[in-house]
Every structure is written in structure tokens, then in C-alpha cells.
Amino acid sequence: MDTPKTALGALLTGGLAAVLASTCCLGPLVSITLGFSGAWIANLTALEPCRPLFIALAVGALFLAWRRLWRPAAVCAPGRVCAVPRVHRAYRLLFWLAAGLIGIALLFPLIMPLFY
């Protein structure tokens, strides 16, 4: 059964996968900015071979969230949380926020050489 809770779970999974997909590239830059040493940060490059898997997870979770949020309104019965317009708008806003984060994470390795 599709519920807003599963849609939120898909959004959170997509956001986590986006963070994991960018740990090899964006992680060191943020960590150095926060003051962590370069020797410890070099260990994050070990995650580079897993990047395609994390990208696939992020895109898959984003697709599941999209499918659950933009389904026909007849699926949501009156009286359920998904029938409240304010809640539905909040979930759609979270969807676009997660999609933006995933987009940044996927594009960051392409623009990263501009920062060095």
C-alpha cells in the first residue's frame, strides 16, 4: 500500500544515496573546510569504486518517490494524511529538494576541477 510515509522514506533514501555518491569528491572539500586533516580525508577516496552503485540507488529512490507523489488522486482516500493538501505540498517540496541535492552530487565531480 502506498503511504506518504513510504514516499518520505524514498526521499530520505535518495538524499542519503546522494551524499554517499559525493563522498569521494565533495566530502574532502567540505571536510577540509571544517578543519579535518588531509591524511584522514584521503581514506574517503576508497569509496570511489562504489560511486556508480550509490548513483543508481539515488536515481532509483528518486524515481520511487516521484511515482508515489505524482500518482492519481483517486488512490488517496479521504481522511488519510496524503489527502491533506498542505502535507502533499510539503512532500513535493522535499522531493524537489532531494532531487536538487542529488543533481549537485552528480554534477560536482564534473565541476570540481574548477576549484583546484
ChimeraX attribute file (.defattr): number of C-alpha atoms within 10 A of each C-alpha:
attribute: neighborCount
match mode: 1-to-1
recipient: residues
	/A:1	4
	/A:2	12
	/A:3	15
	/A:4	19
	/A:5	12
	/A:6	14
	/A:7	22
	/A:8	18
	/A:9	15
	/A:10	23
	/A:11	27
	/A:12	19
	/A:13	20
	/A:14	29
	/A:15	26
	/A:16	18
	/A:17	25
	/A:18	27
	/A:19	21
	/A:20	22
	/A:21	26
	/A:22	23
	/A:23	21
	/A:24	22
	/A:25	18
	/A:26	17
	/A:27	17
	/A:28	21
	/A:29	16
	/A:30	13
	/A:31	14
	/A:32	12
	/A:33	10
	/A:34	9
	/A:35	8
	/A:36	13
	/A:37	12
	/A:38	12
	/A:39	7
	/A:40	10
	/A:41	17
	/A:42	11
	/A:43	11
	/A:44	13
	/A:45	13
	/A:46	10
	/A:47	15
	/A:48	15
	/A:49	10
	/A:50	12
	/A:51	18
	/A:52	11
	/A:53	12
	/A:54	21
	/A:55	21
	/A:56	15
	/A:57	20
	/A:58	30
	/A:59	19
	/A:60	16
	/A:61	22
	/A:62	25
	/A:63	16
	/A:64	17
	/A:65	25
	/A:66	18
	/A:67	12
	/A:68	17
	/A:69	21
	/A:70	10
	/A:71	11
	/A:72	9
	/A:73	10
	/A:74	8
	/A:75	12
	/A:76	16
	/A:77	10
	/A:78	10
	/A:79	8
	/A:80	10
	/A:81	15
	/A:82	21
	/A:83	16
	/A:84	12
	/A:85	10
	/A:86	11
	/A:87	13
	/A:88	16
	/A:89	13
	/A:90	10
	/A:91	20
	/A:92	19
	/A:93	12
	/A:94	16
	/A:95	23
	/A:96	14
	/A:97	14
	/A:98	23
	/A:99	21
	/A:100	14
	/A:101	17
	/A:102	24
	/A:103	14
	/A:104	16
	/A:105	23
	/A:106	18
	/A:107	12
	/A:108	14
	/A:109	14
	/A:110	10
	/A:111	11
	/A:112	12
	/A:113	8
	/A:114	7
	/A:115	6
	/A:116	5
